[in-house]
Amino acid sequence: MTNRREGPRRRAQGELEGLVLEALGEADGPASAGWVQERLGGGLAYTTVITILTRLLAKGAVTRERSGRSFAWTPVADQAGLAAHRMRKVLDGESDREAVLASFVTSLEPEDERLLRELVLGTEPDTKGTD
């Protein structure tokens, strides 16, 4: 017998932000927090959605415009842009940027290292099999 409390699964850091951005990306235009809340389902509180949208606004991942008494939200960045923002934030917090970048690059899988090299050199990434 286990004494574990059953409850909602704890989400990974940034997971909700990614889900909110994904939902906004599916909207036909600017969307309300209520629309995002409905789209996500799962019993997420309206205040939680507002908090996530406000954090995304501070990160430059969304914009907002007045819509009646509320706001309509539009994505500016996608999940990849949000991940890049988090990576930059970590890097900005380190004093030895060269050591951090060197450690990061040497820890990459060979395919990721190749892709990064192509991106840095400005060459076309090898995308065989895609249009």
VEXDREN-2710 file (C-alpha; in Angstrom, 1 decimal):
% VEXDREN-2710
k/r/px/py/pz
1/MET/0.0/0.0/0.0
2/THR/1.3/3.4/-0.9
3/ASN/0.8/6.6/1.0
4/ARG/1.2/8.8/-2.1
5/ARG/-1.3/11.5/-2.7
6/GLU/-3.1/11.2/-6.0
7/GLY/-3.4/14.5/-7.8
8/PRO/-2.6/16.3/-11.1
9/ARG/0.8/15.5/-12.6
10/ARG/3.4/18.3/-11.9
11/ARG/4.3/19.8/-15.3
12/ALA/7.9/20.4/-16.3
13/GLN/9.2/24.0/-16.3
14/GLY/8.1/25.8/-19.4
15/GLU/5.6/23.1/-20.4
16/LEU/2.5/25.2/-19.8
17/GLU/4.1/28.1/-21.6
18/GLY/4.7/25.9/-24.6
19/LEU/1.1/24.6/-24.5
20/VAL/-0.3/28.2/-24.3
21/LEU/1.9/29.2/-27.3
22/GLU/0.7/26.2/-29.2
23/ALA/-2.9/27.0/-28.5
24/LEU/-2.4/30.7/-29.5
25/GLY/-0.7/29.5/-32.7
26/GLU/-3.9/27.5/-33.6
27/ALA/-6.1/30.6/-33.2
28/ASP/-7.4/32.4/-36.3
29/GLY/-6.3/35.7/-34.8
30/PRO/-5.7/37.3/-31.4
31/ALA/-7.3/35.1/-28.7
32/SER/-8.6/35.8/-25.2
33/ALA/-7.3/34.1/-22.1
34/GLY/-10.7/32.4/-21.8
35/TRP/-10.3/31.0/-25.3
36/VAL/-6.9/29.7/-24.4
37/GLN/-8.2/28.2/-21.1
38/GLU/-11.0/26.4/-23.0
39/ARG/-8.6/25.2/-25.7
40/LEU/-6.2/23.7/-23.1
41/GLY/-8.9/22.0/-21.0
42/GLY/-7.8/19.9/-18.1
43/GLY/-9.2/22.2/-15.4
44/LEU/-6.5/24.9/-15.7
45/ALA/-7.6/28.0/-13.7
46/TYR/-8.2/31.2/-15.6
47/THR/-5.7/33.0/-13.3
48/THR/-3.1/30.4/-14.2
49/VAL/-3.6/31.1/-17.9
50/ILE/-3.3/34.9/-17.2
51/THR/-0.1/34.3/-15.3
52/ILE/1.4/32.3/-18.1
53/LEU/0.3/34.8/-20.7
54/THR/1.8/37.7/-18.6
55/ARG/5.1/35.8/-18.3
56/LEU/5.2/35.2/-22.0
57/LEU/4.5/38.9/-22.6
58/ALA/7.5/39.7/-20.4
59/LYS/9.6/37.3/-22.5
60/GLY/8.5/38.9/-25.7
61/ALA/6.8/35.7/-26.9
62/VAL/3.3/37.2/-27.1
63/THR/1.7/40.6/-27.6
64/ARG/-1.6/41.8/-26.3
65/GLU/-4.1/44.4/-27.3
66/ARG/-7.2/45.7/-25.5
67/SER/-10.4/43.9/-26.3
68/GLY/-13.2/45.3/-24.3
69/ARG/-12.4/44.9/-20.6
70/SER/-9.8/42.2/-21.3
71/PHE/-6.9/41.6/-23.7
72/ALA/-6.5/39.6/-26.9
73/TRP/-3.2/37.8/-27.1
74/THR/-1.1/37.0/-30.2
75/PRO/2.0/34.8/-30.3
76/VAL/5.2/36.4/-31.5
77/ALA/7.5/33.4/-30.8
78/ASP/7.0/29.7/-31.1
79/GLN/8.2/27.0/-28.7
80/ALA/11.6/27.0/-30.3
81/GLY/11.9/30.7/-29.8
82/LEU/10.9/30.3/-26.2
83/ALA/13.5/27.6/-25.6
84/ALA/16.1/29.8/-27.2
85/HIS/15.1/32.6/-24.8
86/ARG/15.6/30.3/-21.8
87/MET/19.0/29.2/-23.2
88/ARG/20.1/32.8/-23.6
89/LYS/18.9/33.6/-20.1
90/VAL/21.0/30.8/-18.6
91/LEU/24.0/31.9/-20.6
92/ASP/23.6/35.5/-19.6
93/GLY/23.7/34.5/-15.9
94/GLU/27.2/32.9/-16.3
95/SER/30.4/34.8/-15.9
96/ASP/32.5/32.4/-18.1
97/ARG/30.4/32.4/-21.3
98/GLU/33.2/30.7/-23.3
99/ALA/33.4/27.8/-20.9
100/VAL/29.6/27.4/-20.9
101/LEU/29.4/27.4/-24.7
102/ALA/32.3/25.1/-25.1
103/SER/30.8/22.6/-22.6
104/PHE/27.4/22.9/-24.4
105/VAL/28.9/22.2/-27.8
106/THR/31.0/19.3/-26.7
107/SER/28.0/17.7/-25.1
108/LEU/25.9/17.8/-28.3
109/GLU/25.1/14.7/-30.3
110/PRO/27.1/14.6/-33.6
111/GLU/24.0/15.4/-35.7
112/ASP/23.1/18.5/-33.5
113/GLU/26.7/19.6/-33.6
114/ARG/26.7/19.4/-37.4
115/LEU/23.4/21.4/-37.6
116/LEU/24.8/24.0/-35.2
117/ARG/28.0/24.4/-37.3
118/GLU/25.9/24.8/-40.4
119/LEU/23.7/27.5/-38.8
120/VAL/26.8/29.4/-37.4
121/LEU/28.5/29.3/-40.8
122/GLY/25.4/30.4/-42.6
123/THR/25.3/27.3/-44.8
124/GLU/22.1/25.6/-45.7
125/PRO/21.3/22.8/-43.2
126/ASP/21.2/19.4/-44.9
127/THR/17.5/18.7/-45.0
128/LYS/17.4/15.6/-47.2
129/GLY/13.9/14.3/-47.6
130/THR/12.2/17.6/-46.9
131/ASP/11.0/20.4/-49.1
END
